[in-house]
């Protein structure tokens, strides 16, 4: 299956999250990318596929999720670097400047990551999704200072527009000791 789009439904209820996941998979021909509980007691369903299938799947998930939907999105032409970073399969690139964007929802952080990588020449370190950090998420990446600044500003604007930005940081020459947590 060719994955050109991704979509997510994030719920405040674990039980409702299972129903959302089931309905999303039954609605359209999509691939399950991530389907799990996340902190603090939330649930996320991330699917991929062609744009129409993902849109139909997310629409159904939002309807089934009803009052428990915390956030959702569809990214029609997702950048291919997003998948490995979400799955933790990204290798540690040569560290130049370090960019970090932190948000209050998983969905907003993935959207920010996609916008960031499309805006500048950066490499992901990882996209950390809501485990052991109170339901927040953050994305880390590296590149030259100007590229990282552009990516941070672009990605943070996506989250800020939704009122979910926690923080954005650019560290021009980070000490190697601070990145142990990132890999």
N, C-alpha and C positions, 0 to 999 in steps of 0.2 A: 504494500500500500504506500503510495506516494504521500508524504506528509508535507503539505505546503502551508497549513494553517494549524494553530493550536487554540484551544479554548479551555477556560477553567470556570468551575463553580466552587466557591468556598462557602461553607455553611457554619453556623454556630452550634449545630446539633450533629453529633456523631451518628445517631440513629437515622436522622433525616438525610445525612450524607450518603449512607448506604443506599437509600431509596433513590437519591439523585443519581448516583453512579449507575445503578441498574437501569433507570429510565433513559439515561444518556446513551448507554451502550445499546439499548433496544431500539432507540429512535433512528439511528443512522449508522452507516458503516464507518466507524472511527476506531482508532487504536488507543488503548489506555496507555498513557504515558506515566502518570502518577495517580495513585488512588490510595489515600491513607489518612489516618488521624494526624492532626497537627496541634501544637500547643496554642492556646490553652483550652483544650477540649473542643477543638473545631475539626472540620473534615474538609479535605480538598479532593476534587476530581479534575484531572488535567487530561484532555484528550487531544489527539492529532488526526489529521486527515485532509481531505480536500475542503475548500472553503465552505461549500454548501453543506456538506455533511457535518462539519464542526459547528456551523451556525445553527443548524437544526438541533444538534445534540445539546448545545448550550441553552438554546431557547427552551427546550424541554426540561433541562436540569433546573433552570431558574423557576419555571412554573411549578415543578414538583417541590423545589426547595422552599418556595413561598416566603414566609416571614423569617425563615432561618438563613436566607442568603445574606452573607456578609459582603461579598464582592464577586464579580465575574467579568470576563472579557473574552474577546475573540481577536486574535492577531492573524490577519489574512495571509501575509507573506512573511512568516517568521524567519529570522536570520538563522542559518544552520548551526551557528556556534552556540545558540541558546540551549539546545538539547543536551549536549555533553556537559555543559556547566550545571544544568539542573540535576542531572543524574550523578554528579560528582566525578565524572569521567575526564574532566579537563585536566591536562597536565600542567604543571607549574611552568609558566613561561618565564623568560628572562625578566626579572623585576626591574622596572624603570620607575616611573612615577606610579603611585598607588591611588586608585579611585575607589571610593566606597559610597554607595547609596543605600540608605536604610528606610524602610517603610513599615507602616502598620498592618499591611495585608500582603499575603503571598501573591495574589493576583497583581497588585500594583507593582511589586518588585519585578516580576517577570516582564510586565509591560515596559517598565523602565529599562531593564536590561536589553530588551530588543531594540528600543529606541536608541539607547546609548551605543550599542555596537553598530547600528546603521548610520550613526552620525559621525563617527571618527574611527581612526585606525587604532583599535585597542584589542587586547586579548583578555578573555575572561580568565579569572582565577577560579571563582566559583559563584554559584547562586545558592545561598543558604535559605532554606524554606522552613521557618517557623518551629523547628525542633529545638527545644530547650532554651528558647529566647522569647517566651511569652507571646507567641503568635505573630511576631514580627518576621520580616525577612530582610535580607540584604544581599547586594551583589558587589563583588570585588573584581577589579580588572586593572591591567597595567598597560603602559604605552609611554610615549613621550609626554612631557608635561602639558603641552598645548592640546594634544589629542585627548588626554585624560580629562582635562578641564572641560573641553567641549562635550565629551561623553557624560560627565557628571552633571553638567548644567542641563543637557538635553534630557537625560533620564530622570533627574530630580524634578524637572518641570512637569513631566507626565504624572508623577506621584503628587506633587504639590497641587496640581489642577484639581485633584480629587480630594484634597485636604488630608492626605495620608502620609505626608513626608515627615520622617523623624529627623534625619540629618543627611548631609552630603559633605564629603571631605575629599580633598586632594592632598596627598603627601608627596612632595617632589622627589625626595631621595630617601625612601624609608629604610630604616635599619633592618637587616635581614631577620633579626630576632623577633620582630613583631609579626612576621607572617606565618610562624609555625602553626597558629590556630587556623589559618586559611586553607591549609592543604591536608 
